[in-house]
Amino acid sequence: MRIATWNVNSVTPRVPRLLPWLDQRQPDVVCLQETKLGDDAFGELLHDELTTRGYEYAHNGQGQWNGVAVLSRVGLDDVARGLVDGPGYPEAGGPQEARAISAVCGGVRVYSVYVPNGREPDSDHYQYKLAWLEKLRADVEPHAADAMICGDINIAPTDADVFDPAAYVGHTHVTEPERSALAAIERVGLTDVVRRRWPSERVFSYWDYRAGMFHKDLGMRIDLVLAGEAVAPRVEAAWIDRQARKGSKPSDHAPVMVDLDTAPDGDVGPMVPPPSNPAKRGGGRVTLPQSAD
């Protein structure tokens, strides 16, 4: 069973990329984030194309913001939208944003999640991010052994998961509270399968559109697949589909691919294809594009 997760950064302009990618990579389960559509609009856009390809789908959307989906051709059962007792924003007790959906696909409880960005350390959105992560931990814990959390986690687990730790000082995604919240999720019995397979390699899944970050391979690994104790031993390959980040009108994220039981393309990775001219770590201070805004 091939499982993929991809923050498409708005699915509507990405359809010319998404559909050929489905045909080429043939994933059995796909988790999408940042669809930026309501549920009806998502169905109107993709229902015929997905069903023709054998996919059932479930979507949790809220119009022009957020939005997550699970596509499956190995069953789509017990769909759950949102998190149990998940926080709202800007009011904690208000409606949840469309950031989580899960379903049982091929016997695995698969979560597609789009974790809040956090914006600035110690901001109200940062506190919301930490609260949201705790509710994700509580939601997955009862069935963690047979679960997979897939998505844009908006956290680089360690300094090895960013191109230059010094460039991120004072920013979100790398702070100790965020990393501790992610570690707490993993402690319920989940494994970061890409990092387990590639423990010391340079692996990124996101590159800012600006300043030639992609071509210099100045990225972050913030899109993760966390697999439970019954699922992780089945992983035969785990890699970043960097090809999907190339070309015309790409998302700024690349899909993360995980093969269970068999690996149709072999044990490839960590990034396919590898960057041809990556900037060397420590090769000169790089200022993040957003820092210059």
Order of alpha helices (4+ residues) and beta strands (2+ residues): beta-alpha-beta-alpha-beta-beta-beta-beta-beta-alpha-beta-alpha-beta-alpha-beta-beta-beta
